[in-house]
């Protein structure tokens, strides 16, 4: 099928059959898995997925592509939602279907919505078994980044709070049509069944993470003003002259919980 990709949807269609089979292999699919594919496009992954599944749900914003997929697959094989994934209610879908097993999410995410999509999915982590995404390689590096690296930041912290991050393999630009300007990679996100470092106030944690990484070159004393004083840093046993980019997830949760318990609730 010949299809003109739409720039407003950030469409780059995967066509490399070897890469497609590599993705299928790392999924270790079971026939009864409850899988949702985000952005199936021309169905490069949809067909191979259905060879291993009894049924597949897909979310596709492009009306023409949605109509094409409806023509290719029966309703017994494919449930299709023609809508914006950023507005899709995964929790309501889970509830309406009365599922007893968690969702498995897969997708070749458009680069222009990858970060908002990840944050949207984090809100439903408790009903998700795992997520496998094709993303810009730079984004995958940020997801998996460790404290002190230049890639480490708000995205690293927030995703690692909710999930174990496993980069799987790189994907060459030539695997897509049209060929994008950047390299891609597949990443596996496995939501924690029990959070390693539970935070007492998620809104405060999100706010602090945004605040300090907008001041990543400042000292912690300046980055956390006016919330923390030198005495607070002493109580936390933390060097106030360090920079935010060296803070581990564990330490940032510790700081958040300290502020929540000692500085009043926001």
QUIUR-V704778 format. One record per pair of residues at least 24 apart in sequence whose ideal C-beta (glycine too) atoms are under 10 Angstrom apart, sorted by the first residue. I is the first residue (numbers start at 1). GAP is how many residues later the second one is. If there is no record, write none. Layout:
{{I & GAP} {I & GAP}}
This chain:
{{1 & 41} {1 & 42} {1 & 64} {1 & 67} {1 & 71} {2 & 40} {3 & 38} {3 & 39} {3 & 59} {3 & 61} {3 & 62} {3 & 65} {3 & 174} {4 & 60} {4 & 174} {5 & 36} {5 & 37} {5 & 57} {5 & 171} {5 & 172} {5 & 173} {6 & 55} {6 & 56} {6 & 58} {6 & 59} {7 & 105} {7 & 171} {8 & 53} {8 & 54} {8 & 102} {8 & 104} {9 & 30} {9 & 32} {9 & 51} {9 & 52} {9 & 53} {9 & 56} {9 & 75} {9 & 101} {9 & 103} {9 & 104} {10 & 29} {10 & 99} {10 & 100} {10 & 101} {10 & 102} {10 & 103} {10 & 104} {10 & 170} {11 & 28} {11 & 30} {11 & 31} {11 & 50} {11 & 51} {11 & 54} {11 & 97} {11 & 99} {11 & 165} {11 & 166} {11 & 167} {12 & 29} {12 & 96} {12 & 98} {12 & 99} {12 & 122} {12 & 161} {12 & 163} {12 & 164} {12 & 165} {12 & 166} {12 & 167} {12 & 168} {12 & 169} {12 & 170} {12 & 172} {13 & 26} {13 & 28} {13 & 29} {13 & 30} {13 & 31} {13 & 52} {13 & 95} {13 & 162} {13 & 163} {13 & 164} {13 & 165} {14 & 27} {14 & 28} {14 & 30} {14 & 31} {14 & 94} {14 & 120} {14 & 157} {14 & 161} {14 & 162} {14 & 163} {14 & 170} {15 & 26} {15 & 27} {15 & 29} {15 & 159} {15 & 160} {15 & 161} {15 & 162} {16 & 28} {16 & 155} {16 & 156} {16 & 158} {16 & 159} {16 & 160} {16 & 161} {17 & 27} {17 & 31} {17 & 158} {18 & 157} {19 & 25} {19 & 26} {19 & 115} {19 & 150} {19 & 152} {19 & 153} {19 & 155} {19 & 156} {19 & 157} {19 & 165} {19 & 167} {20 & 24} {20 & 25} {20 & 27} {20 & 28} {20 & 29} {20 & 155} {21 & 27} {22 & 146} {22 & 147} {22 & 149} {22 & 164} {23 & 25} {23 & 26} {23 & 83} {23 & 85} {23 & 109} {23 & 111} {23 & 145} {23 & 146} {23 & 148} {23 & 163} {24 & 24} {24 & 25} {24 & 27} {24 & 28} {24 & 82} {26 & 106} {26 & 140} {26 & 142} {26 & 143} {26 & 160} {26 & 162} {27 & 25} {27 & 26} {27 & 77} {27 & 79} {27 & 103} {27 & 105} {27 & 161} {28 & 24} {28 & 102} {29 & 24} {29 & 75} {29 & 77} {30 & 24} {30 & 71} {30 & 74} {31 & 24} {32 & 69} {33 & 68} {33 & 69} {33 & 70} {33 & 71} {33 & 96} {34 & 59} {34 & 60} {34 & 63} {34 & 65} {34 & 66} {34 & 67} {34 & 68} {34 & 69} {34 & 70} {34 & 71} {34 & 93} {34 & 95} {35 & 68} {35 & 69} {35 & 70} {35 & 71} {35 & 94} {35 & 97} {36 & 43} {36 & 45} {36 & 49} {36 & 52} {36 & 54} {36 & 57} {36 & 58} {36 & 67} {36 & 68} {36 & 69} {36 & 70} {36 & 71} {36 & 85} {36 & 92} {36 & 95} {37 & 41} {37 & 43} {37 & 67} {37 & 68} {37 & 69} {37 & 70} {37 & 71} {38 & 47} {38 & 50} {38 & 67} {38 & 68} {38 & 69} {38 & 70} {38 & 71} {38 & 72} {38 & 75} {38 & 79} {38 & 83} {38 & 93} {38 & 95} {39 & 26} {39 & 46} {39 & 67} {39 & 68} {39 & 69} {39 & 70} {39 & 71} {39 & 74} {39 & 78} {39 & 94} {39 & 95} {40 & 25} {40 & 26} {40 & 28} {40 & 29} {40 & 33} {40 & 38} {40 & 40} {40 & 66} {40 & 67} {40 & 68} {41 & 24} {41 & 27} {41 & 28} {41 & 66} {41 & 67} {41 & 69} {42 & 26} {42 & 27} {42 & 30} {42 & 135} {43 & 25} {43 & 26} {43 & 29} {43 & 30} {43 & 35} {44 & 64} {44 & 131} {44 & 132} {44 & 133} {45 & 61} {45 & 62} {45 & 63} {45 & 89} {46 & 26} {46 & 27} {46 & 31} {46 & 32} {46 & 34} {47 & 25} {47 & 26} {47 & 30} {49 & 29} {49 & 57} {50 & 27} {50 & 28} {53 & 24} {53 & 51} {55 & 24} {56 & 24} {56 & 50} {57 & 24} {57 & 36} {57 & 40} {57 & 46} {57 & 48} {58 & 24} {58 & 48} {58 & 49} {59 & 24} {59 & 25} {59 & 26} {59 & 28} {59 & 29} {59 & 31} {59 & 34} {59 & 46} {59 & 48} {60 & 24} {60 & 25} {61 & 24} {61 & 25} {61 & 26} {61 & 27} {61 & 49} {61 & 52} {84 & 29} {84 & 33} {85 & 24} {85 & 25} {85 & 28} {85 & 31} {85 & 32} {85 & 35} {85 & 36} {86 & 27} {86 & 30} {86 & 31} {86 & 33} {86 & 34} {86 & 35} {87 & 33} {88 & 29} {88 & 32} {88 & 33} {88 & 36} {89 & 31} {89 & 34} {89 & 35} {90 & 30} {90 & 31} {90 & 33} {90 & 34} {90 & 35} {90 & 37} {90 & 38} {91 & 32} {91 & 33} {91 & 35} {91 & 36} {92 & 32} {93 & 31} {93 & 34} {94 & 30} {94 & 32} {94 & 33} {94 & 34} {95 & 32} {99 & 28} {101 & 26} {101 & 28} {102 & 24} {102 & 25} {102 & 26} {102 & 27} {102 & 28} {102 & 89} {103 & 24} {103 & 25} {103 & 26} {103 & 27} {103 & 28} {104 & 24} {104 & 25} {104 & 26} {104 & 27} {104 & 28} {105 & 24} {105 & 25} {105 & 26} {105 & 27} {105 & 28} {105 & 84} {106 & 24} {106 & 25} {106 & 26} {106 & 27} {106 & 28} {106 & 80} {107 & 24} {107 & 25} {107 & 26} {107 & 27} {107 & 28} {108 & 25} {108 & 26} {108 & 27} {108 & 63} {108 & 67} {108 & 68} {108 & 76} {108 & 78} {109 & 24} {109 & 25} {109 & 26} {109 & 27} {109 & 30} {109 & 75} {110 & 25} {110 & 26} {111 & 24} {111 & 25} {111 & 27} {111 & 28} {111 & 69} {111 & 70} {111 & 71} {111 & 73} {112 & 24} {114 & 25} {114 & 26} {114 & 29} {114 & 41} {115 & 24} {115 & 27} {115 & 28} {115 & 39} {115 & 40} {115 & 43} {115 & 44} {118 & 25} {118 & 37} {118 & 40} {118 & 41} {118 & 44} {118 & 45} {118 & 69} {118 & 71} {119 & 35} {119 & 36} {119 & 39} {119 & 40} {119 & 43} {119 & 87} {121 & 38} {121 & 41} {121 & 42} {121 & 68} {121 & 70} {122 & 36} {122 & 37} {122 & 39} {122 & 40} {122 & 41} {122 & 67} {122 & 69} {123 & 39} {124 & 67} {125 & 34} {125 & 36} {125 & 37} {125 & 38} {125 & 64} {125 & 65} {125 & 66} {125 & 67} {125 & 68} {125 & 70} {126 & 36} {126 & 65} {126 & 66} {126 & 67} {127 & 64} {128 & 34} {128 & 35} {128 & 61} {128 & 62} {128 & 63} {129 & 61} {129 & 62} {130 & 33} {130 & 34} {130 & 36} {130 & 58} {130 & 59} {130 & 60} {130 & 61} {131 & 32} {131 & 56} {131 & 57} {131 & 58} {131 & 59} {131 & 60} {132 & 34} {132 & 36} {132 & 54} {132 & 55} {132 & 56} {132 & 57} {132 & 58} {133 & 35} {133 & 51} {133 & 52} {133 & 53} {133 & 54} {133 & 55} {133 & 56} {134 & 34} {134 & 37} {134 & 41} {134 & 42} {134 & 50} {134 & 51} {134 & 52} {134 & 53} {135 & 32} {135 & 36} {135 & 47} {135 & 49} {135 & 50} {135 & 51} {135 & 52} {136 & 44} {136 & 45} {136 & 46} {136 & 47} {136 & 48} {136 & 49} {137 & 30} {137 & 33} {137 & 34} {137 & 36} {137 & 45} {137 & 46} {137 & 47} {137 & 48} {137 & 49} {137 & 50} {138 & 44} {138 & 45} {138 & 46} {138 & 47} {139 & 43} {139 & 45} {139 & 46} {139 & 48} {140 & 25} {140 & 26} {140 & 27} {140 & 28} {140 & 30} {140 & 43} {140 & 44} {140 & 45} {140 & 46} {140 & 47} {141 & 26} {141 & 44} {141 & 46} {143 & 24} {143 & 42} {143 & 44} {143 & 46} {144 & 41} {144 & 43} {145 & 100} {146 & 102} {146 & 103} {147 & 97} {147 & 98} {147 & 99} {147 & 100} {147 & 101} {147 & 102} {147 & 103} {147 & 104} {147 & 105} {148 & 95} {148 & 97} {148 & 98} {148 & 99} {148 & 100} {149 & 96} {149 & 97} {150 & 66} {150 & 95} {151 & 94} {152 & 61} {152 & 64} {152 & 92} {152 & 93} {152 & 94} {152 & 95} {152 & 96} {153 & 56} {153 & 59} {153 & 60} {153 & 61} {153 & 63} {153 & 91} {153 & 92} {154 & 52} {154 & 55} {154 & 56} {154 & 57} {154 & 58} {154 & 59} {154 & 60} {154 & 62} {154 & 90} {155 & 54} {155 & 58} {156 & 53} {156 & 57} {156 & 89} {156 & 93} {157 & 48} {157 & 49} {157 & 51} {157 & 52} {157 & 53} {157 & 55} {157 & 56} {157 & 87} {157 & 90} {157 & 91} {157 & 92} {157 & 95} {157 & 96} {158 & 44} {158 & 47} {158 & 48} {158 & 51} {158 & 52} {158 & 91} {159 & 28} {159 & 30} {160 & 29} {160 & 32} {160 & 36} {160 & 37} {160 & 88} {160 & 89} {161 & 31} {161 & 34} {161 & 35} {161 & 36} {161 & 37} {161 & 38} {161 & 41} {161 & 44} {161 & 45} {161 & 48} {161 & 88} {161 & 91} {161 & 92} {162 & 27} {162 & 28} {162 & 29} {162 & 30} {162 & 33} {163 & 24} {163 & 25} {163 & 26} {163 & 27} {163 & 28} {163 & 29} {164 & 24} {164 & 25} {164 & 26} {164 & 27} {164 & 28} {164 & 32} {165 & 24} {165 & 25} {166 & 24} {195 & 58} {196 & 53} {196 & 54} {196 & 57} {197 & 51} {197 & 52} {197 & 53} {197 & 54} {197 & 55} {197 & 56} {197 & 57} {197 & 59} {197 & 60} {198 & 55} {198 & 59} {199 & 50} {199 & 53} {199 & 54} {199 & 55} {199 & 57} {199 & 58} {199 & 61} {200 & 53} {200 & 56} {200 & 57} {200 & 58} {200 & 59} {200 & 60} {200 & 61} {200 & 65} {201 & 55} {201 & 56} {201 & 58} {201 & 59} {201 & 60} {201 & 64} {201 & 65} {202 & 54} {203 & 62} {203 & 63} {204 & 52} {204 & 53} {204 & 55} {204 & 56} {204 & 59} {204 & 61} {204 & 62} {205 & 47} {205 & 48} {205 & 50} {205 & 51} {205 & 52} {205 & 54} {205 & 55} {206 & 50} {207 & 49} {207 & 59} {208 & 36} {208 & 44} {208 & 45} {208 & 47} {208 & 48} {208 & 51} {208 & 52} {208 & 58} {209 & 35} {209 & 38} {209 & 40} {209 & 43} {209 & 47} {211 & 33} {212 & 31} {212 & 32} {212 & 33} {212 & 35} {212 & 40} {212 & 43} {213 & 31} {213 & 32} {213 & 34} {213 & 39} {214 & 30} {215 & 28} {215 & 29} {216 & 27} {216 & 28} {216 & 29} {216 & 30} {216 & 31} {217 & 26} {217 & 27} {217 & 28} {218 & 25} {218 & 26} {219 & 24} {219 & 25} {220 & 24} {220 & 26} {220 & 27} {220 & 31} {220 & 35} {223 & 24} {224 & 31} {224 & 35} {226 & 37} {227 & 28} {227 & 31} {227 & 32} {227 & 35} {227 & 36} {227 & 39} {228 & 27} {228 & 30} {228 & 31} {228 & 34} {228 & 35} {232 & 26} {232 & 27} {232 & 30} {232 & 31} {235 & 27}}
